[in-house]
Amino acid sequence: MPEIEARGIVKRYGGLIANDGVDLAAERGEIHGVMGENGAGKTTLMSVLFGLQAPDAGELRLRGAPVRFRSPLDAMAAGMGMVHQSFKLFASLTVWENIVYGAEPRRGPFIDRRAARAAVVELAERHCLAVEPDASVGRLSVGVRQRVEILKALYRDARVLILDEPTAVLTPMERDALFAVLRRLAADGRTVLFVTHKLHEVTAITHRVTVLRDGRTVANLRTADTDAGEIVRAMTGRNVNLKVRKPPAEPGDTRLKAVDVTIWAPSGKRVVDRVSLTVRAGEIVGIAGVAGNGQNELVEALVGLRNPDGGRVEVCGRDVTDSDVAPRRAAGLAYIPEDRAAVGSAPEASAADNLAMGFHRSAPLASGPFVNPSAFAERGRALIQRFAIRIANERVAVGTLSGGNLQKIVVARELAHEAPALIAEQPTRGLDVGATEHIHAQLVAERDRGRAVLLVSAELSEILGLSDRVLVMFEGRILAEIPQETADEQNVGLLMAGRGAEAG
């Protein structure tokens, strides 16, 4: 008998059918992978399982009995737990306060703080999830915060645990530690639903995997009897090249340069600590690092979204340190931002308008002071086709698109900019394997055409697969520069965690 089962789940949003008769069954003590392309229905299905959405048709069964969750509170009361990709923690509270919040032990009308703290310590020791109970959550690393989220679910005795993209911002060591925890939970008889885009993780950690495509269940595979290729074919309906293939780089002149760039936080801490780097024409330079180690602030200083407190930035030999975004773009810099919605697009504008931004004052999109709407539409249709963007037409507002298709809009516009230098920040975040393959191929093609590419990514496999040189960033500093031929997961991962700096 499955521990958790979904039968024929249907969920509609207006005319869109997100889940179209989805089936899923996970056994007690199983780590069960859930995979699918962007828009395949994974997030909707998990929302239904955890009571965030009510299905329009179909049935949920928990340990053989039909259940209907009106809210996540109902799901948690039935033994469900969920660790969201964006953690739901209070940064100002301690670890133990976050874990017991809403289910605190009482002594009369008061919270029994001693009992609550003791319960958290015992729970953490029992599940080998090392945390400091009195630490403020806002000061913890991402990996430790994730442990707090898992402990929060276990404190409520979750027998079924849903993890949504749980390794998105973890170092390889943190990922391996998480996998050890999940294996212990499964051995303890708990069921884990592991939602991810990362094929190597599914093959490494899961017992079975359910694959969704276009809102339907298309495969239920025993992991030991399958491989990454079969999973990808089930997801996409075609063969996908999982390995980045590129000829050796032929670097030319320097196109992007930073010299001793320094940024101070309001607290007085250096978030970017005298960083110097160069990116030459015809090469991809990757910046590896766990989120929150200064990469975002450095990129903002390079593209003109913030002024550095010290140092110098050059684009194609021109000092742009005191310039804002527009002059830097004019000097030859394109930018794929991490935040595709807030920074990279105008959600209420059409795809054609978004794809024209930055070009709209130049021919053929403009003639004198007037824009050319037909040229906007023609350009939009061409880029939509080139980047396989799933959209009804170029007139659709991009705010209605899935995250993956919105990302393709931003990438298409910036690659079409033909700028000599490109900064690509998390260019494939949230994308499925097919879209990732396409964008990787585009970045390599741009490199081979002589473009200088600075790649910033939390995906170590992406950094190692694409970069000709790897810079490792930790606590605002570049700890090491490693050539492609000697960069591997072990040495780069150690540096990402702040260890092995002496080797750099």
N, C-alpha and C positions, 0 to 999 in steps of 0.2 A: 504494500500500500504506500503510495507517495506521501511524503510529509506535506508538501504543498503542490497543488495542482490547479491549473487554469484550463478550462474547457470551453472552446468556441468563443473566446472573448472578442466582443465587438465594441469599438469606441469610435464615435463620429464627432467631428468638429465642423458643424455646418455641412458642406458638401464633401469635406475631406474625411476619408475613412482611415484613421490612424492604425487601428487594429481590426483585422478582417477575419474573424474566426480563429484567433490564435490559440494554440494548445501548448502547454508547458507542464512538465511533471518533474519534480526533483525529490529524490529519496532522502530518508533520514541518514545523516552522516556523510552526505555527498557535497562536494564542491561542484556546482553546476554553472558552466559558462553560458552567457547570453550574448550573442553577437549579431551584427547586421550593419548594413550601410547606414549613412545618415538618412533619417526619415523612414527607416524600416519599421519603426514602432516600438523600439526597446524601452525608451523612456516612458511612453504611454503605458506599456504593459506593467512596468515597475510601479508606476503611479497607481494603477488599478490594484495591484497586489498589496500595496501599503495603505490603501484607503484614501489616497489623495484625489482619486477620480473614481466615479461610479461607472461601471460598464453599462453600455446600452443593451447588451445581450451577452449570454454566456454565464458560466458558473465558476466560482472559486470553491475549492475544497481544501480544508486543512485537516490533516490526519484522517481523511476519509469522510469528514462531515462537511456539508455545505455551509459556507459562511458568506456574510455580506457586511462589508465594512462601510460605515457611514463617514468615518474620519480616520486619521492615523491613530487617534486614541483607541478606537475599537481594535485596530490592527495590533497595536502594542499590547493591549489587554489580552489578545489571543496568542501572544508569543512571537510577534513579528518585530523586527528591528531593521532600520535602514541607516546606512552611512552615506550621506549625500556627497556629491563631488565638491560642492561648496559647503564647508562644515557649518553646523548650526550650534555654535558655541558662544558663550559670553566671554569676551576677551578680558573684562575687568574682574571676573570671578576666578577663584582658585580651581584647581583640577577637581578636588572632591566636591566642591559646590556645583560645578557643571554636571558631574556625573549623577548626583542625587536630585538635581533640580526637578521639582514637580512630584517627587516620590520620596521626600525626606522622612527619615525616622523621627518620631515625635516623643517628647516627654511632656505629657499634658498638652497645653496649647503651644509649646515651644519646640523648635527644631533641636533634636538631640545631636549637637555638633560632634561630640566625641564618638557616639555610635556611628554616625554617618562617615566620619573620617576612617574609623576602624574597618567599616564594611568595605570601603574603597581600597584600603591597603590589602585586606584579605583577598578581595576579588582580583586585584592586579597581580598579586603573588601567585594565586591559583592558576591564572591563565598566562603567566610569564609575560605580562604586559607592563614593563617597567615605566612607572611614572612617579613624579614627586607630588604627593597629594596637596601640599600647601603652595605649590608654584602657581603663579598667575598665568592663565592660559594665553594671554596676549604676548607673553615672553617666550613661548614654546616654539620649537621648530615644527614644520608642517608634519613630519613623521610622528612626533609625539602627540600633536593635536589629533591625528587620526586614531592613535591608541585610545585617547580620551573618548572619542566618538564610539569606538567599539566597546569600551568599558561601559559607556552610558547605556548601550543596548543590552549588554550582558547583565547589568545591574537590574534591569527589568525582566531578566530571565528570557531573553529572546531565543527561541529555538530555531527560528528561520531568520537569517541575517542577509540583507540585500546590500551589496557594495557597488556603488555607481562610479565607474572609472577610478578605482581606489589608488592606482599608482601614478596618476597623472603628474604629480609634483614631487615624487619621491626619488631619492638617490637609489642606485642599484642595491646598496647595503640595506637601506630602509625597506625597499621592495622585498628583498630576501627575508628580512625579519618579519614583514607582514605575512609572507607566504608560510613561514613557520607557524605563526599564530593561527592562520586559517586551517592548516593541517591539524593542529591540536584541537581546534574547535570541532572539526569534522570527526576526529577520533573520539571526541566527547559526545557524539551523537547529534550535533547540531547540523543544520543544513545551510549552506552558503550559496547565494545566487551572486555570481561574479560577472558584472557587466563591464565589458572592455572592448576597445578597438585593437588591442595588441595581441597579435596571433601567438607570438612566442610565449606570452604569459598564459594564454588559454591552454596551450599544449603542455606547459610546465606544471600547472597547478590544478586543472580541473579533472573530474572523472568523466563527465559527459558535457556536451555543449548543444544548446538549442540555437538554431540559426533562423533569423527572420529576414524576409525580403518583401518589400512593398506591402507591409502590414500583415503578412501571412507567415506561418511556420513552414519552412521549406526543408528543414533537416533536423534530426535529433541523432547526434553522433556520439559514439563511445570514443573518448579521446585517445585511448591506447590503440584503437584500431583505425585511426585516421591520421591525416597530416595537414600542415598549413595549406597546401595547395587545394585539397578537397574542401576545406572550410571556406577558402576564398571563392572557389567556384560556386559553392552553395550561396554565399553572400551576394555575389555579383552576377552569377550566370555566365561567367567567362573566366579565362585564365588571366592572372595578374602577375607581372614580374615583381617579385618581392625584394629583389636585390638591385640597388642603385648601380648602374653601369655608366662609367665615364672614363674618358681618356685622361692621361696625365695632364695636369695644369701647365699652362704656358704663361706665367705671370708677366705683366708689362709694367707700365708706369703706375705710380700710386694715385688712386682716385679718392680715397677717404683716409683721413689721418686725424688721430687724436694725440695730443701731447699733454701729459700730466693733468688730465681732466679731474677735477675735484668737486664734489658736491657735499655740503654739510646738511644734516637733518636739523630741524628745530631743537632737538634734544642736545645738539652739540657733537653728535657722532658723525664721522665721515661715512656716508653711504656709498660714495665713490671716492676711492683713495688713490689719487695721482695715477690714473689709468692712461697708458699710452698704447696705441695700436696703429697699424697701417693695413689697408686692404688695397691690393693692386688689381689692375685690369686683368681679367682672365683667371681669377681664383675665387674660391669660396673660403672665407675664414669663419669658423664656428666659435661661438662663445657658449661653453657648457657651464652649467651651474644650477643649483637648486633655486627655485623661485624665492625672491626676497633677499638676494645677495648683491643687489645693486645694479643688476642688468637693466631693469626697466628705467631707472634713473639715468644710467649712462646713455641708453638709446634716446631718451627725451632730450638730453643735452646735445646729442649728435644731430638730431633732426630739427632742433629749434623750438621744442615745446617747453623747455626750461633753460634758464641761463646758468652755466656752471659758475661755481664760486672761485674757480681757478683753472688755468690751463687754456688750451687752444684747440679749435676744430677747423680742419681744412677740407674742402670739397673740390676736387680737381685742381689743386694748387691754390685755391682762393680761400683766404681767411674769412670764415663765416661765423666766428665766435660770437659776435654781437648782433648777428642777423636772426630774424625769426624764420618761420617755416617757408614762406613764399620765396625769399631770396635764395634759400638753400636748394629749393626745388629748381629754381632758375639756373643755379650753378651746376646742377646735374645730379641731384639726389632724389631717388624714389624711396617710398617707405610703405611697407606692409605692417600695420600696427597690431599689437597684441589684442587690443580691444576693438574688434571689428565693428561693433554696434555704436559705441559712444565716440570713438575717434576715427574709425575707418570709413564711415558711411553716414548718409542722411536717411534715416529709416523711412520717413514719409515721402521721400522723393522716389521717382521711378528708377528702374534699372538703367534706362538710357541716360538719365541725368547723372546717376552715380558713376557710371562708366565714363562719362565725359568730364567729370570734375578734374580740374588742373589743366585741361586742354580746351576748355570752353571759350577762351578768349582768342584762340588761334585758329587759322584756317586748317581744314575746311569746315570746322564746327562754328566758326564765326566769320562774319564779313564786316569789317569796321566795328562799330559798336553793337551790331546785331548778331544774335545767335541764329543758327540754321537748324530748326527742329528736325528736318528730314535727314540731315547729316548726323544729328544725335541718334536718331532711330537706326540709321544704317550701321553706325559704329556699334551701337548696342547689340544689334542682331549678330554682327560678325563675332564679337567677343563672347556672346552667349553660346554660339555654336562652337567656337574654338576651345572654350573651357568646359563644355558639357554642363552648363548651368541649368538646373531643372526649374524652369519658370514658364508660365503660360506665354508671355510675350514681354517685350522690352518696356512696356508701359506699366507693368506691375510694380507697386511700391516694394522696395527691398525689405522693409520691416516685416513683411508677411512671409518671408522666406525662412527656411530652416537655417540653423547656424552654419552648417556646412556649405550651403549654397550662397549665403551671404559672404562667407569667407572667399568663395570663388569669385564673387563680384569684385572684392577688394584686390585680390591677387591679379585678376585679369586687368584691372585698371592700371595698377602699378607696373606690371610687366610691359604693358603697352606704352608706358611713358617714355621708353627708350632712353632713360637716363643712364649715364656712364656708371653710376654707383647706386646700389640698392641695399637697403637694410630690411631684412625679412625677419620679423619678430613673431615667433610661434606660428609659422605660416601654415601648418597643417593641424593645429590644435582642434580637436573635435571632429576631424575628418575621417572617413572610412578608408579602407586600404586602396580602393580604386581611385578615389580623389587624391589621396596622398601620393600614389604612384604618378599621377598626371602632373601634380605640382612639382614633385621632385625632378621629373624629366624636364619641366619648363625651366627650373632654376639652373640645372646643368647646361641646358641649351643656351641660356643667357650668359652663363660663364664662358662657354665655348665661343660665343660671339664677341667676347672681350669685355663683358661687364664685370665690375667688381662687386661681389656679394658678401655682405656681413650677415651671417645667419645666427640668430639668437633663439635657442630652443631648450625646453626642459626635457625633450625626448633625446636621451643619449644615443639611441640607435640612429636617429636622424642626423645628429651632429657627426657621428662616426662615419655614416654612410655618405654624406655629402661633402664634408669639409676637406680642404687641402691642407689646412693648418687648424689646430684646435687651441683656443685660449680658454683656460679654466678660471672661473671667477668665484671667489669666496670672500664674504664679508667686505665687499667693495673693492677688492684688489685682484689683479691678474696674478694668480699663483704660478702659472706655467704656460709656456707655448710648446705644443707637441706637434711634430709633423705627422701627416696622415699615416705613414707607414709604421709608426711606433705607437700610435694612439689605440688603446683598447679599453674595454669596459672596466677592467680592474684598475689600471693606473689613473684613468680619467675619473672614475667613480671615487677613488680614494681622495683625490684632490677636491672634488666637489663637496666632500664631507669635511674638508679642511685638514685632511691627513696626507702625509706623504709630500708636503710642500717642499721639504729639503731635496726630494728627487727632482723637482722642477727647476 
